[in-house]
Amino acid sequence: MNRRELLFGACATILSAQTRADATFKTDEVAPGIHFRRGVDEDATPTNSGAIANIGFIVGRDAVAVMDPGGSLIDGQRLHATIRQTTKLPIRFVVLSHVHPDHIFGAGAFIEDKPQFVGHALLPNALAQRGEFYRGNLDKILGPGKAGPVVQPTQLVKDTTSLDLGGRILQVTAHGIAHTDCDLSVLDAQTSTLMLSDLLFVERVPSLDGSLKGWLAELAKLKAMGARRAVPGHGPTGVDWPSASRDLERYLGVLLRETRQAIAKGVDIGQAAKTVALAERERWKLFDDYNGHNVTRAYKELEWD
């Protein structure tokens, strides 16, 4: 085999591997013009390329908005390719729902489109504190350079704002401290679809990185918005709303009640992390990986309540 044949064979192998990988990127049309990929119920690994969150896009008459660009550069590239297979309309907005890496590190795949990167008013501060740490850690997991860059928001939301896709207006809401301190939700009134990212977990155990009481308060506000369908950050791509919030509210309620009881009994934080909310264990995927952390966060919040 000559050098040219070797080179051609190597390129064909790479292309074939890429095609197989891209073939795994499938989206569901959860409502007319709203397309989401379900993330796997895992933590980031080299095998899954950080594709663990639900990510997607909304198509209007004139433009496209992305709702979370993905958990790594390649995850974002696959989302971008899927958008281009669906429509040639310009990608005008990329919503960065919060600071966690599984939702934002695909943003680098959209830089050349020159969209507005939309984030909570507190997202720049969160990225300043954590962005490079998250990027470095993700590079260690996926391989050097595979995480993608830390992309800063160019349009900040303090309360609410509207994104005009042409004949389709998306309402973006900045929430109080809940899952994190920089959560956004997006409502498509046209289809009564509420895109909640990690303000809603379904099947996969929630991860508390903000305020337990605040999260419950924000869920109550979201339930009052009148949407009929929701897209969670993890779990099925489309669920009935607000009924899909019941499991999350139950878990957060148990976490609140049992953590308060542990504090009142003088149980220390380490022991509480091993005992609080254990009745929820069989109801959630990855429970053992996250419940102890959630209890610790709740304990620190409620200790001086």
Backbone bond lengths (Angstrom), bond angles and torsions (degrees), N, CA, C in turn:
res aa  C-N    CA-C-N  psi(-1)  N-CA   C-N-CA  omega(-1)  CA-C   N-CA-C  phi
1 M - - - 1.473 - - 1.522 108.61 -
2 N 1.357 117.00 128.21 1.458 119.25 -178.91 1.525 110.87 -81.95
3 R 1.349 114.14 176.60 1.473 120.32 -175.33 1.525 111.33 -62.45
4 R 1.328 116.04 -40.52 1.464 119.94 -179.23 1.521 111.12 -63.21
5 E 1.341 116.29 -41.74 1.458 120.26 179.51 1.520 110.93 -66.45
6 L 1.356 116.35 -37.96 1.451 120.10 177.10 1.521 111.45 -62.33
7 L 1.349 115.13 -44.78 1.464 120.50 179.81 1.518 110.79 -63.17
8 F 1.333 115.94 -44.17 1.467 120.49 179.90 1.530 110.36 -62.41
9 G 1.341 115.56 -42.10 1.458 119.43 179.83 1.516 112.03 -64.05
10 A 1.354 116.18 -41.12 1.465 119.83 178.85 1.517 110.97 -63.76
11 C 1.354 116.13 -43.76 1.470 119.97 179.70 1.527 110.98 -63.57
12 A 1.329 115.75 -39.40 1.460 119.66 179.91 1.520 110.61 -64.93
13 T 1.339 116.27 -38.33 1.462 120.09 178.56 1.511 111.26 -63.88
14 I 1.341 116.49 -45.22 1.461 121.57 179.03 1.515 110.43 -61.92
15 L 1.340 115.87 -45.53 1.460 120.48 -179.28 1.522 110.63 -62.83
16 S 1.347 115.71 -41.06 1.457 119.66 179.83 1.517 110.95 -63.46
17 A 1.341 116.63 -41.84 1.465 120.65 178.89 1.518 110.57 -64.23
18 Q 1.351 115.88 -41.04 1.453 120.04 179.31 1.523 110.80 -64.85
19 T 1.341 115.96 -40.69 1.462 120.01 179.22 1.517 111.00 -63.02
20 R 1.344 116.64 -42.05 1.459 119.96 178.07 1.516 110.67 -63.09
21 A 1.355 116.31 -41.12 1.461 120.21 -179.74 1.514 110.71 -66.03
22 D 1.344 117.03 -44.57 1.452 120.72 -179.04 1.516 111.20 -66.39
23 A 1.336 116.37 -29.16 1.457 120.06 -179.06 1.518 111.44 -65.57
24 T 1.335 116.82 -19.99 1.460 119.91 179.31 1.523 111.36 -80.53
25 F 1.318 118.41 -10.57 1.463 121.58 -179.08 1.526 108.14 -86.96
26 K 1.313 115.68 100.42 1.447 121.34 -178.97 1.526 109.37 -120.44
27 T 1.320 116.48 137.38 1.453 120.16 176.90 1.524 110.58 -112.86
28 D 1.331 114.60 152.21 1.460 122.12 173.22 1.526 107.60 -105.67
29 E 1.333 116.70 138.57 1.462 119.40 173.01 1.533 106.47 -88.49
30 V 1.339 115.63 93.81 1.462 121.00 -172.30 1.527 111.90 -74.24
31 A 1.319 116.64 -21.29 1.466 124.70 174.05 1.519 105.42 -157.31
32 P 1.329 118.94 161.13 1.470 119.69 -178.25 1.532 112.68 -51.84
33 G 1.339 115.28 118.92 1.461 120.65 177.95 1.512 115.71 82.04
34 I 1.336 117.85 2.14 1.470 121.60 -179.63 1.530 108.24 -116.28
35 H 1.325 115.92 114.88 1.461 122.42 -172.50 1.531 109.72 -119.74
36 F 1.351 116.70 129.48 1.465 120.51 179.58 1.514 111.48 -135.76
37 R 1.329 114.45 143.10 1.466 123.38 172.53 1.528 108.09 -98.35
38 R 1.323 116.50 131.47 1.461 119.74 175.35 1.517 110.34 -80.93
39 G 1.326 116.30 128.32 1.450 120.61 175.27 1.521 111.07 -76.79
40 V 1.320 116.15 158.56 1.464 120.57 178.39 1.527 108.99 -79.95
41 D 1.330 116.03 149.83 1.466 120.96 -179.14 1.520 109.62 -85.10
42 E 1.316 114.71 69.48 1.462 122.87 -178.19 1.526 108.18 -144.61
43 D 1.315 115.89 169.93 1.451 120.19 164.78 1.525 107.92 -87.91
44 A 1.326 117.26 165.59 1.465 121.33 -176.59 1.529 111.15 -62.53
45 T 1.341 115.52 134.55 1.459 122.74 176.55 1.527 108.26 -140.97
46 P 1.345 117.77 164.23 1.469 118.62 174.66 1.530 112.36 -59.77
47 T 1.314 117.19 -29.62 1.459 120.57 -178.60 1.520 112.28 -70.45
48 N 1.335 116.64 -41.60 1.467 118.51 -177.52 1.530 113.92 -93.99
49 S 1.326 117.63 -2.08 1.471 122.73 176.27 1.534 113.22 56.00
50 G 1.328 115.85 26.83 1.462 119.15 178.96 1.518 113.99 75.57
51 A 1.330 117.24 12.81 1.475 121.26 -176.08 1.523 109.98 -85.65
52 I 1.321 116.01 64.27 1.462 120.31 -171.45 1.522 113.15 -110.09
53 A 1.326 118.20 -6.54 1.467 121.61 -179.31 1.525 110.08 -109.73
54 N 1.315 115.58 157.72 1.463 120.55 172.07 1.522 109.10 -76.46
55 I 1.319 116.59 124.32 1.461 122.09 -179.03 1.525 108.73 -134.26
56 G 1.333 116.62 154.64 1.454 116.79 -177.85 1.504 114.67 -173.26
57 F 1.335 115.30 -161.91 1.460 120.22 -175.48 1.516 110.10 -153.30
58 I 1.328 114.13 157.31 1.458 122.61 -179.28 1.519 107.79 -124.39
59 V 1.318 117.13 130.22 1.462 122.43 -176.65 1.522 109.76 -105.85
60 G 1.332 116.03 124.93 1.457 121.47 173.55 1.515 110.83 -105.17
61 R 1.325 116.16 -167.87 1.465 119.48 179.08 1.526 111.57 -70.59
62 D 1.338 116.13 -35.51 1.467 120.38 -172.17 1.517 114.18 -113.40
63 A 1.331 118.26 -19.67 1.460 119.62 -171.51 1.521 110.88 -158.38
64 V 1.334 113.98 174.52 1.465 123.28 -177.93 1.524 109.18 -122.46
65 A 1.323 115.95 143.77 1.463 122.10 169.97 1.525 108.64 -118.62
66 V 1.321 116.60 137.57 1.463 122.55 175.58 1.520 108.39 -97.16
67 M 1.323 116.64 133.99 1.459 121.07 173.73 1.515 108.50 -107.06
68 D 1.317 116.27 94.58 1.460 126.06 -175.60 1.533 110.53 71.98
69 P 1.327 116.80 118.84 1.468 120.26 -173.38 1.520 115.39 -87.61
70 G 1.348 118.73 -3.40 1.455 118.60 174.69 1.504 114.75 120.30
71 G 1.343 114.89 172.45 1.449 121.25 -172.11 1.512 116.26 -96.69
72 S 1.326 117.78 4.09 1.461 122.10 176.65 1.521 107.12 -166.53
73 L 1.318 115.55 170.45 1.456 118.64 179.49 1.528 111.21 -60.77
74 I 1.328 117.88 -44.08 1.472 119.28 -178.59 1.524 111.26 -68.75
75 D 1.330 117.49 -32.78 1.462 120.30 175.86 1.535 109.18 -62.77
76 G 1.325 116.40 -42.40 1.458 120.37 176.48 1.519 112.43 -65.31
77 Q 1.329 116.47 -39.29 1.464 119.92 179.45 1.524 111.15 -63.97
78 R 1.313 116.58 -38.51 1.466 119.84 178.41 1.521 111.09 -68.34
79 L 1.323 116.28 -37.98 1.467 119.32 175.41 1.525 110.10 -64.15
80 H 1.318 116.85 -44.01 1.467 121.26 179.18 1.524 110.47 -59.55
81 A 1.327 116.68 -44.63 1.469 120.11 179.49 1.521 111.30 -63.14
82 T 1.320 117.12 -37.64 1.457 120.94 179.33 1.527 110.67 -67.07
83 I 1.320 116.38 -39.48 1.467 119.52 176.16 1.521 110.03 -60.46
84 R 1.316 116.56 -44.96 1.464 120.60 -177.95 1.525 112.07 -67.88
85 Q 1.331 117.75 -25.93 1.464 120.43 173.74 1.522 111.43 -73.75
86 T 1.327 115.94 -22.16 1.466 121.44 -176.85 1.518 112.17 -93.25
87 T 1.332 117.05 -39.86 1.463 121.37 -175.51 1.525 110.36 -156.24
88 K 1.321 115.56 151.64 1.470 121.51 175.70 1.533 111.10 -100.32
89 L 1.316 118.06 5.48 1.458 121.00 179.35 1.524 110.31 -63.17
90 P 1.327 117.39 150.78 1.470 119.82 -179.32 1.523 111.89 -65.72
91 I 1.316 114.82 144.87 1.467 121.16 175.51 1.526 106.32 -88.28
92 R 1.332 116.38 103.33 1.462 121.48 -170.32 1.522 112.53 -92.31
93 F 1.335 117.51 -29.12 1.463 121.30 -176.75 1.525 110.09 -136.72
94 V 1.327 115.61 142.62 1.464 122.71 169.71 1.521 106.44 -126.98
95 V 1.326 116.17 111.35 1.460 121.06 -178.61 1.532 108.97 -86.39
96 L 1.331 115.28 125.54 1.462 122.71 175.84 1.529 106.18 -102.82
97 S 1.325 117.39 98.67 1.462 120.72 -166.40 1.522 114.17 -67.87
98 H 1.335 117.37 -27.49 1.459 121.39 177.34 1.528 107.34 -173.01
99 V 1.307 117.20 -176.19 1.461 121.32 -167.08 1.525 114.64 -82.44
100 H 1.302 120.40 -13.18 1.457 120.94 -171.43 1.526 112.52 -66.82
101 P 1.338 116.49 140.73 1.476 120.87 -169.74 1.516 115.18 -62.92
102 D 1.343 118.66 -29.78 1.463 119.56 -177.56 1.523 112.63 -70.56
103 H 1.337 116.80 -6.58 1.468 120.76 -179.41 1.528 113.63 -112.19
104 I 1.325 118.80 -14.96 1.472 119.04 -169.08 1.520 116.19 -122.81
105 F 1.332 119.50 -18.45 1.464 118.24 -169.97 1.514 114.19 -78.38
106 G 1.307 117.96 -4.88 1.458 119.44 170.84 1.518 113.22 -80.17
107 A 1.328 117.54 -2.82 1.467 121.20 -174.88 1.523 112.84 -59.62
108 G 1.329 117.10 -29.72 1.458 120.14 -179.51 1.515 113.11 -60.16
109 A 1.320 117.16 -24.98 1.471 121.10 -179.86 1.522 111.89 -71.24
110 F 1.335 117.86 -11.77 1.464 121.33 -175.37 1.527 113.48 -112.11
111 I 1.313 117.40 2.48 1.467 120.41 -175.69 1.522 111.64 -60.16
112 E 1.326 116.99 -41.19 1.468 119.52 -177.65 1.523 112.91 -67.18
113 D 1.323 118.43 -18.27 1.467 121.50 176.58 1.521 111.97 -76.12
114 K 1.337 115.74 -14.82 1.469 122.83 -179.92 1.532 112.65 54.00
115 P 1.340 116.51 50.45 1.467 119.23 176.92 1.521 110.24 -82.68
116 Q 1.316 116.17 173.43 1.453 120.53 163.71 1.532 107.19 -81.15
117 F 1.325 116.75 125.60 1.454 121.27 173.62 1.529 106.67 -91.25
118 V 1.319 115.94 111.43 1.462 122.07 -169.66 1.524 109.82 -97.80
119 G 1.340 116.43 126.44 1.456 120.21 -179.59 1.511 111.93 -144.43
120 H 1.294 115.36 163.21 1.463 123.76 174.63 1.527 109.09 -59.31
121 A 1.323 116.46 149.77 1.464 120.31 179.64 1.527 112.49 -58.65
122 L 1.334 117.73 -25.12 1.462 121.34 179.75 1.527 113.29 -93.51
123 L 1.335 117.06 -1.68 1.468 118.99 -178.89 1.528 112.91 -63.43
124 P 1.342 120.35 -41.12 1.470 118.27 179.29 1.535 112.68 -57.35
125 N 1.324 116.93 -39.01 1.455 119.96 178.48 1.522 110.88 -66.40
126 A 1.331 116.78 -41.94 1.463 120.39 178.62 1.524 111.21 -63.42
127 L 1.337 116.46 -40.76 1.466 120.11 178.42 1.524 111.26 -67.22
128 A 1.334 117.32 -35.92 1.462 120.51 178.20 1.521 110.82 -63.31
129 Q 1.312 116.46 -36.35 1.458 121.05 -179.03 1.522 112.99 -79.81
130 R 1.346 116.91 -34.00 1.459 119.35 -169.15 1.522 115.81 -123.64
131 G 1.333 117.11 -18.65 1.460 120.15 -169.14 1.512 113.89 -54.31
132 E 1.316 117.49 -52.38 1.462 120.17 -177.34 1.521 111.91 -69.45
133 F 1.319 116.53 -32.95 1.469 119.65 175.40 1.525 110.01 -63.16
134 Y 1.330 116.16 -47.44 1.457 120.09 178.51 1.528 111.18 -60.72
135 R 1.336 116.25 -43.60 1.461 120.14 -178.45 1.530 110.80 -62.58
136 G 1.326 116.55 -45.64 1.456 120.35 -179.75 1.517 112.23 -63.33
137 N 1.317 116.33 -41.30 1.461 120.19 179.52 1.526 111.21 -66.52
138 L 1.354 116.25 -40.50 1.460 119.75 179.63 1.526 111.08 -67.49
139 D 1.320 117.24 -36.05 1.464 120.54 175.45 1.532 111.40 -62.49
140 K 1.324 116.65 -36.08 1.466 120.01 177.90 1.526 110.69 -65.88
141 I 1.319 116.69 -34.15 1.463 120.91 -178.44 1.523 111.36 -78.98
142 L 1.344 116.44 -47.70 1.467 121.19 -172.38 1.522 113.21 -91.07
143 G 1.326 116.42 -25.53 1.462 121.06 -175.06 1.514 109.75 122.19
144 P 1.329 118.39 150.67 1.463 122.25 -176.18 1.526 112.71 -54.78
145 G 1.324 116.24 129.79 1.457 122.33 176.23 1.515 115.35 80.54
146 K 1.323 117.61 -4.17 1.469 119.52 -175.22 1.531 113.42 -86.79
147 A 1.325 116.36 -13.42 1.463 118.39 179.39 1.517 110.96 -66.70
148 G 1.329 115.83 -44.18 1.454 120.47 -172.47 1.509 110.35 103.18
149 P 1.325 118.01 167.74 1.461 121.48 -177.31 1.529 111.79 -79.16
150 V 1.330 114.80 161.54 1.461 120.93 169.53 1.534 106.65 -83.71
151 V 1.319 116.86 113.54 1.462 121.85 -177.57 1.523 109.19 -102.81
152 Q 1.323 115.63 125.03 1.455 121.10 -178.01 1.524 110.93 -83.36
153 P 1.337 117.48 145.81 1.467 119.50 175.15 1.519 111.15 -66.46
154 T 1.309 116.56 145.04 1.462 122.09 177.06 1.527 111.74 -108.16
155 Q 1.332 117.01 -12.34 1.458 122.32 176.90 1.520 107.82 -132.24
156 L 1.326 116.33 117.57 1.457 121.35 -175.18 1.528 110.75 -101.96
157 V 1.329 114.70 143.59 1.464 121.59 -179.41 1.525 108.29 -116.72
158 K 1.328 116.51 117.75 1.465 121.60 177.74 1.523 112.01 -94.65
159 D 1.302 117.45 -32.83 1.460 122.73 -178.69 1.526 108.50 -131.72
160 T 1.315 116.91 -87.52 1.467 121.43 174.22 1.522 108.97 -136.90
161 T 1.312 115.45 156.20 1.455 121.26 173.28 1.518 108.34 -151.44
162 S 1.330 116.07 164.82 1.464 121.39 179.61 1.512 110.16 -116.08
163 L 1.320 115.51 139.75 1.456 122.48 175.20 1.517 107.82 -112.03
164 D 1.320 116.73 120.24 1.466 122.17 -175.11 1.522 109.61 -97.25
165 L 1.333 115.86 114.41 1.461 121.42 178.03 1.524 111.67 -100.31
166 G 1.335 116.52 5.41 1.455 120.83 -176.29 1.513 109.92 87.34
167 G 1.330 117.28 101.70 1.446 120.81 -177.39 1.513 113.86 71.00
168 R 1.319 116.52 4.18 1.470 121.81 -179.47 1.526 108.02 -147.88
169 I 1.327 116.53 115.23 1.458 121.92 -179.06 1.520 108.78 -107.91
170 L 1.312 116.18 126.90 1.459 121.71 175.47 1.519 108.87 -102.35
171 Q 1.324 116.23 130.52 1.459 121.26 176.88 1.522 109.41 -96.49
172 V 1.324 115.96 118.46 1.463 121.44 179.99 1.526 108.69 -103.28
173 T 1.327 116.12 129.85 1.463 121.76 -178.28 1.518 110.01 -119.56
174 A 1.327 115.52 131.26 1.457 121.94 173.27 1.528 108.26 -91.54
175 H 1.305 116.98 125.07 1.464 121.24 -174.42 1.515 111.63 -99.62
176 G 1.336 113.92 157.60 1.450 119.63 170.88 1.514 110.17 -67.92
177 I 1.311 116.34 172.14 1.463 120.34 -176.06 1.525 109.78 -56.43
178 A 1.311 116.40 126.77 1.460 122.69 -174.81 1.529 108.56 -147.09
179 H 1.347 117.15 -107.64 1.471 119.48 173.72 1.524 109.29 -58.25
180 T 1.338 117.03 -46.24 1.459 123.54 169.94 1.521 107.14 -132.94
181 D 1.338 116.93 -168.76 1.467 119.27 175.63 1.527 111.83 -96.88
182 C 1.355 117.26 11.65 1.469 119.36 -175.95 1.523 111.75 -144.19
183 D 1.341 116.29 46.12 1.459 121.80 -176.46 1.524 111.76 -86.68
184 L 1.333 115.62 136.33 1.458 123.20 171.27 1.525 109.85 -116.17
185 S 1.341 115.84 148.79 1.461 121.36 166.63 1.519 107.99 -124.21
186 V 1.328 116.13 159.30 1.465 121.87 -179.74 1.524 108.73 -131.38
187 L 1.330 116.31 127.35 1.455 122.08 178.54 1.518 109.99 -110.96
188 D 1.337 115.47 126.05 1.459 121.34 170.74 1.523 107.12 -101.42
189 A 1.331 116.11 99.51 1.468 120.25 -176.63 1.523 111.28 -64.88
190 Q 1.327 116.96 -28.19 1.457 121.33 -177.85 1.522 112.12 -57.86
191 T 1.339 116.47 -37.14 1.467 120.95 -179.61 1.524 112.12 -116.11
192 S 1.337 117.54 6.18 1.461 122.59 -178.37 1.530 110.88 55.46
193 T 1.342 115.40 43.92 1.461 121.77 -177.86 1.529 109.77 -112.94
194 L 1.318 116.17 126.89 1.454 123.30 -179.16 1.524 108.79 -107.76
195 M 1.322 116.40 115.38 1.462 121.81 -179.99 1.519 108.00 -95.77
196 L 1.331 115.61 109.09 1.462 121.17 -165.66 1.517 114.29 -104.13
197 S 1.324 118.02 -10.33 1.457 120.24 -173.31 1.531 108.30 46.49
198 D 1.333 118.66 -135.36 1.457 119.34 -171.71 1.523 114.65 -84.66
199 L 1.321 118.00 12.50 1.463 118.99 165.46 1.520 110.38 -71.22
200 L 1.351 116.22 -13.56 1.461 121.37 176.50 1.524 110.15 -134.98
201 F 1.321 115.81 122.26 1.465 122.79 170.82 1.522 107.78 -111.01
202 V 1.328 116.82 137.56 1.459 122.42 175.32 1.532 107.63 -129.41
203 E 1.310 116.73 124.12 1.474 125.05 178.48 1.529 112.69 77.36
204 R 1.316 119.05 -44.79 1.467 121.50 177.10 1.522 108.73 -86.30
205 V 1.328 116.76 136.35 1.455 120.71 -175.85 1.537 111.03 -58.84
206 P 1.336 117.62 138.28 1.464 119.58 178.68 1.528 111.63 -64.61
207 S 1.311 115.02 158.53 1.462 122.23 175.89 1.523 107.76 -121.48
208 L 1.325 116.48 118.14 1.464 121.54 -177.58 1.520 110.04 -93.92
209 D 1.328 116.11 118.31 1.460 121.23 179.89 1.534 110.34 -132.83
210 G 1.332 115.52 14.25 1.457 119.28 -178.08 1.510 110.08 -135.70
211 S 1.340 116.20 -106.51 1.459 122.11 -178.36 1.517 109.65 -130.60
212 L 1.331 116.05 127.26 1.456 121.19 178.02 1.530 110.82 -64.19
213 K 1.316 116.38 -50.45 1.465 120.04 179.39 1.524 110.76 -65.41
214 G 1.315 116.56 -37.39 1.456 120.02 178.98 1.511 112.49 -65.26
215 W 1.332 116.94 -38.44 1.470 121.26 179.62 1.522 110.30 -63.30
216 L 1.330 117.00 -44.78 1.456 120.55 178.17 1.529 110.77 -62.00
217 A 1.331 116.67 -38.83 1.461 120.25 178.95 1.523 111.64 -66.36
218 E 1.325 117.56 -40.79 1.466 120.61 -179.90 1.526 110.94 -69.28
219 L 1.320 117.78 -35.29 1.464 120.31 176.27 1.522 110.72 -61.63
220 A 1.320 116.59 -40.02 1.464 119.91 178.37 1.525 110.74 -61.77
221 K 1.312 117.30 -40.49 1.469 121.30 178.47 1.528 110.63 -66.62
222 L 1.311 116.56 -41.28 1.462 120.71 -179.13 1.522 111.39 -65.41
223 K 1.316 117.01 -36.71 1.460 120.84 178.91 1.524 111.52 -64.80
224 A 1.317 116.20 -25.36 1.466 120.81 -178.40 1.529 112.68 -84.67
225 M 1.329 117.67 -1.59 1.459 120.53 -176.14 1.524 113.15 -79.54
226 G 1.319 117.68 -12.79 1.458 120.43 173.09 1.513 116.11 83.24
227 A 1.336 118.69 12.45 1.463 120.74 176.82 1.530 110.19 -71.82
228 R 1.325 116.21 154.01 1.463 121.28 179.04 1.530 113.04 -103.57
229 R 1.322 116.02 -18.66 1.467 121.10 -174.91 1.525 107.75 -136.99
230 A 1.332 116.11 148.74 1.463 120.28 177.27 1.523 110.08 -134.93
231 V 1.324 115.17 153.28 1.459 122.50 172.19 1.526 106.80 -115.93
232 P 1.335 118.51 111.89 1.464 120.57 179.23 1.520 112.05 -79.48
233 G 1.314 115.63 165.97 1.463 119.85 176.48 1.511 112.41 -73.61
234 H 1.336 116.61 -26.83 1.459 123.00 178.18 1.517 108.31 -143.11
235 G 1.322 115.81 138.79 1.455 120.94 -178.50 1.514 110.83 115.22
236 P 1.323 118.39 -163.83 1.463 121.39 179.04 1.529 110.66 -55.38
237 T 1.309 116.57 146.51 1.470 119.36 -175.14 1.514 113.58 -71.08
238 G 1.330 117.51 -24.69 1.452 120.28 178.39 1.518 110.39 -138.67
239 V 1.343 116.57 129.74 1.468 121.03 -178.70 1.526 108.66 -137.03
240 D 1.323 115.83 157.19 1.460 120.17 176.51 1.525 109.79 -69.02
241 W 1.321 115.18 141.81 1.467 120.50 -179.90 1.525 108.92 -126.21
242 P 1.331 118.19 137.33 1.472 127.10 9.77 1.524 115.30 -95.23
243 S 1.345 118.62 6.30 1.464 119.86 -175.15 1.529 112.61 -59.03
244 A 1.339 117.19 -28.07 1.467 120.38 -177.92 1.525 112.89 -68.81
245 S 1.323 117.34 -11.06 1.462 119.94 179.99 1.526 112.60 -84.10
246 R 1.337 117.98 -8.14 1.468 120.39 -172.01 1.518 113.16 -60.93
247 D 1.328 117.10 -45.32 1.468 119.17 -178.17 1.519 110.95 -65.19
248 L 1.325 116.55 -42.61 1.463 119.85 178.80 1.523 110.51 -62.54
249 E 1.328 116.86 -45.80 1.474 119.77 179.96 1.521 111.25 -63.10
250 R 1.341 116.77 -38.46 1.465 119.34 178.27 1.522 110.46 -62.77
251 Y 1.343 116.54 -47.62 1.467 120.08 -179.66 1.527 111.15 -60.63
252 L 1.323 116.86 -47.75 1.462 119.70 -179.60 1.523 110.86 -63.59
253 G 1.339 116.80 -35.75 1.458 120.47 177.21 1.520 112.05 -65.20
254 V 1.334 116.78 -43.17 1.470 121.04 176.39 1.526 109.86 -62.36
255 L 1.308 116.77 -43.66 1.463 121.50 179.16 1.533 110.54 -59.19
256 L 1.321 115.83 -43.67 1.465 120.92 179.41 1.529 110.61 -64.07
257 R 1.323 116.91 -51.81 1.463 121.28 -174.53 1.531 111.87 -65.43
258 E 1.335 116.61 -47.78 1.462 119.11 -175.29 1.523 112.50 -73.53
259 T 1.314 117.81 -30.49 1.460 119.63 175.78 1.525 109.90 -67.77
260 R 1.321 117.04 -42.97 1.467 120.28 176.42 1.532 110.77 -60.10
261 Q 1.330 116.88 -41.64 1.457 120.67 178.72 1.526 111.29 -63.14
262 A 1.327 116.40 -41.55 1.470 120.38 179.33 1.525 110.76 -63.49
263 I 1.310 116.73 -42.77 1.466 120.68 178.65 1.520 110.35 -62.99
264 A 1.339 116.33 -44.17 1.467 120.82 -179.08 1.525 111.53 -62.44
265 K 1.344 117.44 -32.05 1.464 121.72 180.00 1.526 113.01 -85.42
266 G 1.331 116.78 -2.89 1.450 120.02 179.86 1.516 114.36 80.61
267 V 1.342 117.27 16.52 1.467 121.04 176.81 1.521 108.83 -69.52
268 D 1.325 117.46 130.34 1.466 118.79 -177.98 1.520 110.48 -74.29
269 I 1.332 116.07 164.74 1.458 122.11 -171.55 1.528 111.89 -62.77
270 G 1.319 117.41 -36.80 1.456 120.47 -179.99 1.512 112.81 -65.71
271 Q 1.320 116.25 -43.29 1.458 120.33 178.32 1.515 111.19 -69.98
272 A 1.330 116.81 -37.70 1.466 120.49 178.27 1.527 110.49 -59.49
273 A 1.325 116.97 -40.34 1.463 121.37 -178.75 1.527 111.56 -61.89
274 K 1.324 117.04 -23.09 1.461 121.36 -179.10 1.519 112.94 -92.26
275 T 1.334 117.87 -13.78 1.466 119.60 -170.43 1.526 114.63 -123.66
276 V 1.312 118.29 -24.43 1.466 120.75 -175.23 1.528 110.84 -74.78
277 A 1.323 116.16 137.00 1.473 125.07 173.17 1.529 114.15 67.36
278 L 1.320 118.04 20.32 1.473 119.64 -177.87 1.522 112.62 -65.48
279 A 1.330 118.08 -22.80 1.464 119.90 177.43 1.522 112.12 -65.01
280 E 1.322 116.74 -15.81 1.462 121.83 179.34 1.531 112.62 -86.86
281 R 1.298 117.19 -5.57 1.466 120.51 -168.65 1.526 114.16 -56.64
282 E 1.304 118.12 -44.41 1.464 121.06 -175.81 1.526 112.91 -78.56
283 R 1.318 117.47 -4.62 1.462 121.11 -176.95 1.532 113.06 -91.59
284 W 1.352 117.42 -12.80 1.465 120.38 -170.08 1.521 111.71 -133.12
285 K 1.315 115.91 140.91 1.463 121.93 169.75 1.535 109.19 -74.41
286 L 1.328 116.26 145.69 1.466 124.42 178.04 1.531 112.65 63.12
287 F 1.330 117.16 23.62 1.465 120.80 -177.49 1.525 111.50 -55.84
288 D 1.324 117.50 -47.82 1.463 120.59 -175.71 1.524 112.22 -65.70
289 D 1.315 116.89 -23.10 1.464 120.21 -179.02 1.527 112.74 -78.47
290 Y 1.331 117.68 -24.40 1.458 119.67 -170.22 1.523 115.47 -125.85
291 N 1.325 118.68 -23.46 1.464 118.29 -173.72 1.523 112.63 -62.59
292 G 1.319 117.51 -41.35 1.459 120.01 179.36 1.524 111.97 -59.59
293 H 1.319 116.29 -42.27 1.467 120.79 176.18 1.528 110.09 -61.77
294 N 1.336 116.61 -43.20 1.460 119.95 -179.43 1.528 111.28 -61.73
295 V 1.322 116.19 -42.11 1.462 120.02 178.92 1.525 110.64 -62.95
296 T 1.307 116.08 -41.98 1.463 120.03 179.06 1.525 111.24 -61.02
297 R 1.344 117.07 -44.55 1.467 120.93 177.94 1.529 110.32 -62.89
298 A 1.322 116.10 -44.27 1.464 119.88 -179.13 1.524 110.84 -64.64
299 Y 1.310 117.31 -41.47 1.471 122.32 -179.08 1.530 109.98 -59.75
300 K 1.323 116.74 -46.03 1.466 120.23 -179.39 1.526 111.35 -65.20
301 E 1.331 116.72 -34.25 1.461 120.27 178.92 1.525 111.47 -71.68
302 L 1.328 117.31 -38.84 1.460 121.39 -170.85 1.530 113.37 -94.91
303 E 1.331 117.11 -11.86 1.457 120.67 -173.14 1.523 112.59 -56.57
304 W 1.328 116.93 -38.61 1.470 121.07 -178.36 1.523 111.29 -110.80
305 D 1.325 115.51 22.70 1.466 121.38 -177.29 1.542 110.58 -70.33
